[in-house]
Amino acid sequence: MYSQDQELEFFELSKKLLEQELAVSDYDNLADLLKYHEWKYYVKNDNIISDYEYDLLYKKLEALEENNQIKIRPDSPTQRVSNDLSKNFSTVEHYSPMLSLSNSYNQEDLDDFDTQVKKLSKIESGDIAYYVEPKLDGGSIALVYENDLLVRAATRGNGSEGEDITLNAKSLPSIPLRVKFSEHGIYRAELRGEAVIHKETFAKKNQEREKEGLTLFANPRNAASGGLRMKNPNDSRDRGLEVFIFNMAYAIDQNQNDILTQFETHAKVINILGNNGFKIPNKGIQTARNIKQAFDIARQWEEGREEYPYEIDGAVIKVDSLLLQSKCGATQHHPRWAIAFKFKAKQATSTLLEIEYQVGKTGAITPVAKVEPVHLAGVTVSSISLHNEDFIVQKDLRVGDKVVIERAGDVIPYIVKSLQELRTGKEEPIRFPTTCPSCNAILEKKETQAAWRCYNPKCPAQNLERIIYHISKEAMNIDGFGKSYVEKFMQLDWVKDISDVYNLDYEKIADLEGFGKKSVENLKAAIDKAKKNPLHRLLNSLSINQLGSKASKLIAQEIESIYDIIDWDVEKYTEIKDVGPILAENVISWFSEEENVELIRRLEAYGVNVKQTEQDKPKIIKQDAPFVGKTILFTGSLEKMSRKEAQKLAEENGAKNISAVSSNLNILVVGEKAGSKLKKAQSLGTVEILSEEEFLLIINK
Ligand SMILES: [Zn+2]
């Protein structure tokens, strides 16, 4: 969409406009510049200025627009954010009906489709070329551009009429407000797209909602399609919606003539859209010479489904020639020139049989649904976490309900909803227990938290979970010491708390059924090794609420021995970056219990390390390291090492890795095929440019 020279110009212009006072005559330049940065950030995910610099430029634009000598451009980035509340959506008629797609599930289905296409387009021999794209799973949207401006956006609705969501669409940065369609002879175009949410954004949004006590989104699809229809356009933007465009369904010129087929192929249309700033779904090859190849490409999409950053539930296979598309036409229900290839089902229905309540290592009670075992995307699912009481209430789940189960994005299955229309009246409401299923202590729920907890420090279930966690990979990492050993040793009363792990009688263990001499030797060796673990592992292994491995490492850097923190107050903890007051309170409260301090003393007496080790100490970079105080960036492909290895090496030698060429950059290391970053660095004139070899030479000196 922008040439490298243009990009360089915008880069220079950003610096210039950031530094100087702006006049009315700078308005157009600034508006164009911000449009470019929006495209870089939201469409290309490759910003070249910082968020802070973008905000400064944006504020300068707002300031200019407040000056009443300026006529505000309708495509100005400030026009995305609207304070208008559209209470109700009016209905609009689509220029070209939004049909569904017929489905296919295997190669035979696709062969049938191909035969049909050949018949309709009267092609007796030879192959039909197809275009294959991912079937994004979100909310459908139709965009209308007139005279190069976005004038309307609508939901799919009933296919012929949809809801007018223009204001919401305008708030989404991935939708260009102005597109040079006139350069292609187009007066009015209607585009088809899908609003989706990045899987990571989705996970983050749900974490935020959980914290705020709001209903969780069942899946990215629901979050996306709901996000299109928010009453306040700013809420649509805040939900992190991104709109992919995959079709131009209608195009007319000034004289109202249909000119769609002039663009010859679907691939060309998509290319034009991509070059004009639209987000288009692409990855590798998408054009297929024939249906067999189309099937192979669709299967590749299915294999890469989990790695793809957006939810996809299939591939769409389209006749590439627009002329053939129009020859094939459409039924009332679906076009005859396109078909969806559906991936294996990720949803299934089952029956909720009962609820089990699990007690976690920090006392949180997690309800787990036991369901009639069901096959789902390759695994059998029989138990599903229900997170907390609120989840059950919000979904109105009852024992005996038929439920819809889904596995998406992550591999963990969850319950989407209960099928209330299938209820017989025999279903039982779920009553969350008031006492701990393990120790009968009264459960408590803090106002700010979602979980009911058992606060009995002697709770047997918590103790078991704590010991299992203590020996696990994340904590003390005792190889070969599994859950079954813990249960066995607890039964025999040999292990009552984590300290007993280090005080086992190995001769007695060797006498147990199923334990050979060799396995006991291995167990002893693994336990002896764990005794020498760095202090951060021990801290993490204590199962203190919210004290995970990251915080444990941060704290271990600051202390010589574990006893040092007994006197720490909240301020002392929060002086450490990334350690918050709630975590501090939890650790303080844990160490204020005399029993816990005694536990630490016992661990020490049994030989477990309680002091800071070399591995706990912050990595000190020598002051004479070659890159101390320098920022560095790698570009192009490196020969001797991976990008990651190079960055690590640079860091070990004092450098700070940064991600963009700017005036903050000191050193650019250039590999093969370095592109725009090198040019930018050269134009700045302040960046030291090194080859990979020179970089290594400096380090090895
Ligand atoms: Zn309990």
Boltz pocket constraint, residues with backbone or C-beta under 6 A from the ligand:
constraints:
  - pocket:
      binder: B
      contacts: [[A, 359], [A, 436], [A, 437], [A, 438], [A, 439], [A, 440], [A, 441], [A, 454], [A, 455], [A, 456], [A, 459], [A, 460], [A, 461], [A, 462]]
      max_distance: 6.0
